[in-house]
Amino acid sequence: THMIAVLDPQQEKIVWASKGSYRYQHDPTVLENGRLLLFNNNPPKKASSILEIDPASGEETLVYRGPDSDPFYSETCGVDQRLANGNALSTESGYGRALEVTPAGDTVWEFYSPFSAGDNDEYIATLMEVVRLPGGAPPNWLKNPGGMPGKGSEGR
């Protein structure tokens, strides 16, 4: 149905719904300003996007879609998050990429998963979600960074 909706579990009914330009969308997040942040997979166009939607008017604001030469695309999955600095942290799951973009759409940094499989490394490891740790997190917060369980890790 390519729709986003609010369900009131006490009334057992949908109390708000909207359709827009998005297709195969998911992960709507209510922002502090009352708007919604949405991951729009849009597989028919092979060009995903991150949208901000005003639920009162239905107005859609493009947060990110990538350049035409290298469109942002994840046929399935993908996650987005608004950071405290106003930037968006997005996970392009299908290509194993995470990136932070400014409100103007400029890339602050990006990460590509180095893991792949297949005779020609044609299968890219899916990156499900990247999460920003809070400022001041100790560098040793993870007892075994990058290690495998059972190989020197403590306190699983």
N, C-alpha and C positions, 0 to 999 in steps of 0.2 A: 504494500500500500504506500510505501515511501512517505511515511507520516511520522511525526513526533506527537506524543500525547502525554497528558497527565491523568493518572488514574487515582481516584479517591477511594482507598480501600474500605473506608467506613460506609460510603454510599454504594460501593461496588459498581462504580460507573466512571466513564471518562468525563472529566470536567473541563478539559481544554484539549484541542487538537489542531494541528496545522500541517499543511503540505506546502512544499516550496520547490526550488530547483534541485534539491538534493535527491540522491538515489542511493539505496542500500546504506543509508546513514546509520550511525550508532554512536554510543557514548555521549549523549547529551549531558552537559554539565552546567548547572546554574551558577553564573558568575555573581560576584558581589554587587554588580550594577543591575542585576535582575535579568540580564540577557542570557542566552544559551550559547555555549561553545559546542560545536558538533563536528564529528568526523564524517565526511561525505565520501564514501568509497567511489561511487559513480563508475562502475565497471563498463557500462556501455561506451563511455567516452575515453576509457583508459586514462583518466586524469582525476585523481582524488583532490580534495581540498579540505581546508579547515574553514568553517563558517562561524560567524557570530550572528545570532538571530535575536531580534527584538520580538518577544512574544506578544506584545501589545499591538504592534503594527504589522508584524510579519516581515519587516525589512531585514534583508540579509546583507551582511558585510563580509567580504572576502578577507580572511586573515592570511591564508597562504595557499598557493597551488603550484608553486615552482615555475621556473622559466619554460617557455615553449620548447626550448631545445632539450630540456631534461625535466619533463613534468613529474610532479609529486604523484605517486600512484601506489596503491596497495589494493589489490582486487578484493581481498578479505582482511579482516582485522584492522589494526591501526588504532592509535590512541593519541589524544591531544590533552594538553594541560595548560592553563593560564598560570604563568609564574608571577610572583609578587612584583617583579620589575616591569610587568606589562607584556613581556615577551611570551611566545607560545613554545612549549616543548612538545614536539610531535614525534611519533614513532611510525615510520613507514614500514610496517611489518614485513610485507612481501619481498622487499629488497634488503632487509636487514639493516635499515638505516634509522638513526635518530638524529634530530637536529633541533636547534633553537633558533627561532626567527623573531625579528623585531616587529613592532606594529606596521612598519613600512615594508615588511617582507624581505628584509635583508637577513642572510644567514649569519648568525653569530659563531656557531660551530656546528660540526656534524660528525657523526661516527658511523662507520660501516662495519658490520660484523665481519671479522676475519675468517669465519667458519663457513665452509662449503663442502659439498660432496659431489660425487659423480666422476666419471672418467675425465671430464673437462671442467670440473668444478662448476657445473651448470646449476646445481641445486644450492641455493643460498639459504643459510640457516635463518629461520624466521625469528625476528626480534619482536617479542610480544609487547613489552612495555619498558620504558626507561623512566625512572623516577628521580627527581632532583632531591638530594639530601638537604636537610635544613642547614643553614649557615652554622658554623661552629661544630659540626659533627666531627668527632675525633678521627684522625686518619686510620686508626686501627679498630674501627667500630666493628669490622668483620674479622673474626678470628682467623679465617683462612681465605683471604682474597684470591680468587682465581683458582683455588685448589679443588681437588675432588674429595668428596666425603670419604672418610676412611684412610686418607693418605696424609696423616699429620694433623687433621682437623681435630679440634677439641670441642667438647660440649655441643654435639649436634642437636 
